[in-house]
Amino acid sequence: MRSLIRRTSPDALPRDPAPSRMGYRYQRMMLTPGFRGTVRIGVPILLILIIAGSWYSKPENRAALAATIEEAKQSFQERPQFMVQSMNVVGGDLSVLTEVAALLPSEFPVSSFALDLEKIRTEIEALDPIKSASVRVGQGGALEVQLTPRVPVALWRDGTVLRLIDADGVQSGAIMARAERLDLPLIAGDGAEENIAQALRLFAAAGPLIDRVRGLVRMGERRWDMVLDRDQRILLPSENPVAALERVIALNDAQDMLSRDVAVVDMRNTNRPTLRMNEEAAEALRRGNTTISTNEAGN
């Protein structure tokens, strides 16, 4: 009986199947989806970033990468479907087209990616003769520029310069001599261009006098003088100048006033219009009054 009982050493005892404390904790963490995703995805990404960062930290590697990216970018942008082959500019006279052409590419073909269409449009609209412009790349690879030029409605004498003015009072160019645009009315004086709308109404109201009108002069930046031939002037008030001009025209139709030796028709006080005779007529009148006075004295 004793022979059947064997003593066993401590090393021969069976191992405990339960995991260690660290193993148990690791297994529990692996059961968490977030931790499991971090181990399977985050760790590889971190290793890749470390390797990439180490490679990118070298200047020669950075230069090589930049050159590769630029080459790929240029290769894509220079594909045939992105190339602009020509340009077409419409909507202006020869001088305007010449100014606009100076703002456009001079060599073709050129990649559409190299063209800043908005910048080109802004630069074109900054030109005095241009009111608005449309710039786009059309079918067939053509750069299409549609111009809307400013239409001058008057000439503004700014010192010694004759400027073309549109209906908004914006300069659209300049000319050397009045004879170049006899079809346009003439305005002058400080602030004249800012009151172009009122000036145009006065020209329209001139009616039968329009052939004698030489222009309008802005006086003190608040009212107009209408200048006629024969050195005659109509001084208009700051308020309701059109009505005052129509009154002068009515008086002229009734009494043929402006065909006489009148130098100035002063309408600044509309309640009491004043006539001023020219120097020759005034001198003749003075001589006549002197003769009358002498005769009366002799009698």
Secondary structure, DSSP 8 states (H G I E B T S, - for coil): -GGG-----GGGS----S--HHHHHHHHHHTSHHHHHIIIIIHHHHHHHHHHHHHHTSHHHHHHHHHHHHHHHHHHHTSGGGEE-EEEEESS-HHHHHHHHTTS-SSSSEEGGG--HHHHHHHHHTSTTEEEEEEEE-TTSEEEEEEEE--EEEEEEETTEEEEEETTS-EEEEES-GGGGTTS-EEESTTTGGGHHHHHHHHHHTGGGGGGEEEEEEETTTEEEEEESTT-EEE--SSSHHHHHHHHHHHHHHH-GGGSSEEEEE-SSTTS-EEEE-HHHHHHHHHHHHHHHHHHHH-
